[in-house]
Amino acid sequence: MKKLSEIKDPELGFSIVDLGYVNDVKIRKGNVIIKIVLTTPLCPYGGLIFEMVEKAVKNINGVKSVKVEYDWDNPWSIEKVKPEIRKRLGL
């Protein structure tokens, strides 16, 4: 989660963790599966965000593989954004 917190949404400039994009992270024997949700499935930066997540996690010592998936079962909502970020965004 620390590494994911370093990744910023290219449009908003806040961490994908603070914006509530990371729904789940599973680690098993060096294999990592990350479930991500975006503000909209058609987000123009979605591909870039997924690439940034994969690249950042692959560089962690001990990680063998990384799979980033869109979490269709748990859509994004404004409540997922940290309160201090909502305030800064005027939401």
N, C-alpha and C positions, 0 to 999 in steps of 0.2 A: 504494500500500500504506500510505503514511503516513496518508492520509485515512481509509482503511478501519480502520486501527488505532485511530482515535478513536471508532469505533462500539462500544458496549458491548452485550453480551447483556443484555436487560432483566431476566432472571431471575438470572443468575449474576454480573453486574456486571464481567465481564472482556471485553477486546477480542475481537471476532470473529476477528481475525487470530491472537491468542494461543490462542484456543480451537480453531483449526484449521478454521474454517468456510469460509475462502476457498481454493478449490482452484485457480483459474486467473483471470488477468486478461489480456485481449487488448485492445490499443489499435491502431487503424488509422485514420489521417486524422481524428482527433478522435472516432471512434466507439469506445465501450468496451463490451466484453462481459465480465461477471463471472460466474464459476461458483461457486455457493455450495452447501454441504452443511450440514445441521443435525444435531444429535444424533439426531433422529428426523424422518422426513418429516412426521409429524403434530404437530410442535412448535407449541404454541399461539401462540408469538411469531414464527413464520416469516414471516407477511405483514408484520408490523411491521419485522422485520429487513431484509427485501427492500426495503421503502419507505425505511428509513433509509440503506441502501446507495445506492439510486438517487439520493436527494436529495443526499447528501454528494458523490457523484461528479459530478453535474450542475453543482454549484457550482464545480468546478475550471475555471480559465481554459483555454479552448481545447477543452473537451469539447463536442461537438455532440450526441451521443446516448449513452444508457446503456441497456443491456439486462442485466437480472439473471436468471440461469437457475439452476434447481436442478440440481445435478450428480448425476444418477441413476447414472452409471457409476462414481463413486468415492465410496462411502459414508464417512461419518464414523467414526472410531475414536478411542479414548482416546490412541493413540500420536500423533495429530495435535496434541494439546494440548502447549504448551510445558512442559518438565519443572518449572519453578518454579511454574507455575499448577497442575499436577497435585498437586504437594506441598502447596500452599495449600488445595486442595480435598480433600486427604486421599486421593488416588487413587493 
